[in-house]
Amino acid sequence: MAYLKNKDWFLEVEQGNVPGWSHVRKFGKIFGLTTTLTPITLVGVYQMPTTAQSLEVISSSANDTSAGTGARTIVIEGLDANFAIQTTTVTMNGVAAVAVSGTWTRIFRMYALTSGTYATATASSHDGTITLRNSGGGVSWAQLALDSGFGLGQTLIGCYTIPSGYTAYVYPDYISVESQKAVSSYFFKRENADDVTVPYDAMRSQLSVEFVGGMNFLDSDMPIGVFPAKTDIGWLAKTSASTANVSVSFDIYLKAT
């Protein structure tokens, strides 16, 4: 894989000019990380069920609806029952839950697609916190959150699962934390996520980073691992005391197999 060091090659992949290769950029954030090891996502979880689940989406605001001033439609990206890539668009209905088509084993991105507001630095594209959860008001999977009342427009999920039919090469970018906050973090993997009978494949840390405040750049010419299809990957972190806001970013290069 030495040719991956050529930055022009990365650009060609970005532009879709390298047959069989594609790029996914993952970035995650958690507000108020505690002393408990937690996935770096806005909801502090990365759901990994052993069977595909039916989901629904709901907002905390009546304005996030098909003719409202907030988000009108959202896009959900993840994996289906066979761990194949699945994408769907949902029309919002405010504070009433809307069923999401299909069943899902993983969700790694959700974002606002259309809005009733022309977005600016002071007017966001969704009015409420939009939550993706199990049908019937079950556990949360992802959120379009608000920061000081401003809609972020996209889930910030610092985790991913390699789809069926692909091998992944992962390049960590950075991990950052508020000034003077101490954080311990781990990049994990768990292969064969579709194997749901004992003995299971173990979850293993692939990279460990401990630091105090600021941004820790993790750029490297070599990937931290070659991950086969149906492998869960992502960041877990905890603080030494109090709470902290933590962000991560990493690049995934997918090779069709």
N, C-alpha and C positions, 0 to 999 in steps of 0.2 A: 504493500500500500504506500510505498515511498512517494508515488506521484501525487498523493493527496496534499503534499506540502506546497504544491504549485498553486498560488493564490488565484491565478487565472482559471485553473480548473474549477475552483469553488464558484467563481463567477459564472462559468459556463453551465454548471449545474443549476444555479439560481435562475438562469435564463431558459432552462429546459433544453439545452443543447447537447447534453450527454445522455445517450440512450440508456435506459434502465436505471437511472439515478434521479433522486429527488431530494429536496431539502425541507426540513421542518425546524423552525426556530421556536424554542420553548422558553417562556419566562414566567416566573411565579412570584407571588408575594403573600405574606401573611401579616396581618395587623395584630399586635399584642401577643406575640409568641411567648410562651411560658417556659417553665423549667421541665416540662414534659416533652419528650421527643415527638415531633409533630410534622406531618407533610407540609411543605411550603406551598399552600394554596389559600385562597381567600376564605374558604370554609374550614381549613385545617384538616381536611380528609381527602383521600383519593380512594374512592370506592373500588373494591376488587372482589365482586361477588363470584361464587363458583357456578352460578347459573345466570343466564341472561334475564334482565329485569325490565318490567314496564315502568315508564317514567311519565312525569307530568311537570309542567312549568307554571309558575304563578308569580305575580308581582305584589309588592306591598302597597302599590298605588293604582287607583282606578284609571289613571291617565295612560298607563301602559296597555293600550288596547288598539284594535284595528283602525279606529278613527280618532284616536286620542292624540294628545300633545307629546306623549312619551314614546317609548318603543312600540312599534306596530308589528314588526316581525323580528324574529331572532333565528340564528343558525346554530345548530348543535352538531358537533363532530365527535366521533368516537368509533367503537368497534361493535359489531353485531355478535350473534351467538356463536359464529364461527371465527371470531377474532378478525374478520375482514373489515376494512374501512367503511364507515357508514356516515352519511351526512343527511340532515333533514332541516327544513325550514318550518317554523311554527308561527302561527298568527296569534298574538297575545289577546287575552281577554281580561285584563286588569287583575282584580283580586279574586277572580274565579279561575280555578285550575284548568289547564288545557292539556289533554292527553298528547303525548309525543308518539309519533308513529314508530313501529318496530319495537324490538327488544334490544337491550344493551348490556354488554359486559364491562365496557370501559367508556368513560367520557374524558376527553383531554382538551376540549375547547368549546366555548359557547360565546357568541357575540351578537350585539344588536346589528340588524341589517338595515331596517328602515325605521324612520321616526317621524312624528308629527311636528318636530321642532327643527329649525335650521340651526345646527349646533354651532356654538361659539365658545370662547374661553369662559363665559359665564352662563351659558345655557347648554345643558347636556342632552344626550339623545334618549335617555330613559329617566323617568321621574322617581321610580321606586327601586328597592332591592328586588331583583328578579332571581328566583330560586328554582333550580332543577332538582327534583326529588323523586323518590319512589311513589308510584301511584297510590292514591288514598291518603296523602299527607305523610308519607314515610320519610326515611332518612334523606338528608341533603346530599347531593352529588357535586353541585357547582353553583356559583352565584355571579350575577352581574351586580357588583356592590357599588355603594356610594362612599366617597371620601369628602367629608365636610359638606354633604348634601349634593355633591356633583357626581353624576353617573360615570363610572369608568368604562362602560361600553363593552368590556370583554372580561371573561374569566382569566385569572392569573394563576395557572396551574403549573407548578414546577415539577410535574411528573408526566410520564408517557408510557404507552405500551406498544411494542413493536407489532405492527399488523401481520397477519398471515401473508406469506409470499414475499417477505422482505428480510434483509439483514441490515442492522444499523451500526453505524460508526458515530460515536458521540464525542463532541468536543465541548467541555465546560468553558464558559465564558467568564462569569463573575458570580460572586456572592457578596452582598452588602448588608450592613446593619447600621442602625442609628449610632451616633457618636457616643463613645464610652460604654456601649453595651457589649458584653462578652457573650459569644455564641460558639457552640460546638455543632458542627454539621457533618452529614454523611451523604454521599451519593450511593444509592443502593441499586441492586438488581435482584430479580427473582425470575428464573427461567421457567419454561413449561407451565405457564399460567393456566392452561386448559387441562392440566393433569390434576384432577380433583379427588384422587384416591390416595390413601396412605401407601408408601411414604411420599410426601410432597417434596418438591425441590425447595431448598433452603433460600431464605433471603440473605444476601451478603453485601456488605459495604465494599465499594470499589474505590472510594476516595474519602478522605477525612480532612476537614479544614476547621481549625480553631483560630479565632481572632477577636480583637476588640475594636469595635467601631469602624466606620468607613467602608470602602470598597476593596475587596480582595480579588484581583484579576487572576484568572486561572488559564489563560491562553496557552496552548501547546500545539506543536506541529503534529503530534501524534494523538490519536483517539485514546480515551481511557479504557475502551473495550470494544470488542466486536460482539454485538448482541444478536442472537437469533430471533426469529419470529416468536411471538407470544411471550416476550420477556417484559416484565414490568420494570421500569427504571424511574428514578427521581430522587429528590432531595428531602431528607429529614433533618430537623434542627431543634435545638433547645437553647435557652439562655441559662446563665449561671445563677441569676437572681432577677427579680422584678419581671418586666415584660419588655419586648422589643419588636420593632417592625423590621422584617427581613425580606430581601429580594434576591432572586437568582436568575440566571440565564444560561442556556446551553443550546448548542446546535446539533441537529441530528441529520446525518446523511444516509438516506435509505437506498439500498441496492435491491432491485427486483431479482428474485431467485427463480 
